[in-house]
Amino acid sequence: MTASLVDSLNVSRQREAALLATVPTGLLIGGQWREASDGATFDVHDPATGEVLATLASATSEDALAALDSAAAVQASWARTAPRERADILRRAFDLVTERAGDFALLMTLEMGKPLAESRGEVIYGAEFLRWFSEESVRNYGRYFTTPEGKNKILVQHKPVGPCLLITPWNFPLAMATRKVAPALAAGCTMVLKPAKLTPLTSQLFAQTMLDAGLPAGVLNVVPSASASGISAPLLADPRLRKVSFTGSTPVGKSLMAAAAANVLRTSMELGGNAPFIVFEDADLDKAVEGAMAAKMRNMGEACTAANRFLVQDSVADEFTRKFAAAMGALATGRGTEPGTQVGPLINAGARDDVHALVTAAVAAGATALSGGSPVDGPGYFYPPTVLANVPNDADILRQEIFGPVAPVTTFTTEADAIRLANASEYGLASYLYSRNFNKLLRVAEQIECGMVGFNAGVISNAAAPFGGVKQSGLGREGGSEGIAEYTTTQYIGIANP
Ligand code: NAD
């Protein structure tokens, strides 16, 4: 290694250490950062090296209830705050996150592994929820109209649902938090946020940024913890909690829905996906390969919207698969902070082993690995971009969420086959269609059982659009004008003969 390279590595390590030193390590309860009630802590690791990045307070059940005490204590006053004031706080938060984009991006790369350029993209996407819901908070309209009989009046208004529990996953540490916190604040709700224990640092910095933007104490409380159920169980059992919004795996979502039933809580569930990526023979194949790279490789494939099943029409399957494998094989893997890295590590050793087990089983069932196919030696949890051709339609890899940089390709003959294969999943989150025939795209979209469909587009997430799934991919929508409705309840007032 040259002396100048060693110098630049030292400078970047110093910058990482300086940033980590600014991240709050406590629990945020009632506007104060504090230790856990039993003094317990847990470590957060860099998945590219396995090194410990930081040690955070680990909230107990008692801390979770103290956080709900704070949220409940200010619910009424926060609900009464002028919508414009809530909008101004969210807008200031948008400005501050944007100003601190470099810090947020580096922190996400350190704790989650994604390349810096992708982390910067997530900062822009994540911050946009703050701006979008700052604009939505003053447009939470009701309605006033005459009954059909013509005598009385009907008044409908939307009120905040009340204190919320927000649970986020590790894969998009900023965007999953802003996608919940911003609409909840805009609607006038207070909240307890529990970030994923693998990537809580970004939420800690985000919470401090919300305080810096002028958010009153107690409105947002944050309880990172080594024990997820130790936080959720007492909160879901407490009658003061009125809503749970969860993003994560389908099995955990189901268990939270069951627990939420006891108090008939409102729920929003953003769960797993198994997105089909359908390439018809009349598609622009180069654009389809470009879209496939984006839909598969964003976040190293660790995304609920990641294309999981590539369904390609027979006549173009060889050409598409060859071009796709060449593009996947050319990607540079490395620590996300290193210049030129296009693919970072997976989140931990278990994730890497799970991905490899699916690949091994698919190959044993007859698939061929055209690129990648075996794990990269450590340190760090790297897996190479892998394209599998000739995957049998009953292979496990087509049924399960892969959550890694692996693209199984299978073929179809007719449009009806494509629709049948696409819908052969218990999930229904995102889907991607490539064709030059717009009528065909609309016709297929009508029949696809998914909450979101991309036409000739590999990335479709946008704060202004309703994000969410059908079937076992979940309930409710985040973003768009639908997003704020998840945090409001409807009150009807009947007015006699005014
Ligand atoms: P996960 O279900 O393991 O964890 C998600 C969150 O739930 C974490 O904060 C975790 O600590 C918490 N949790 C885990 N067990 C819990 C329990 N028993 N009680 C309460 N909380 C609990 O999921 P993950 O591995 O963090 O995230 C990956 C999953 O999330 C994938 O399935 C992915 O598709 C899904 N996801 C969905 C969306 C979406 O919008 N639909 C977005 C991102 C990720």
Residues whose N, C-alpha, C, O or C-beta is under 5 A from the ligand:
A	BS01	NAD	I167 T168 P169 W170 K194 P195 A196 K197 A228 S229 S232 T247 G248 S249 T250 V252 E270 L271 G272 G273 A303 C304 S473
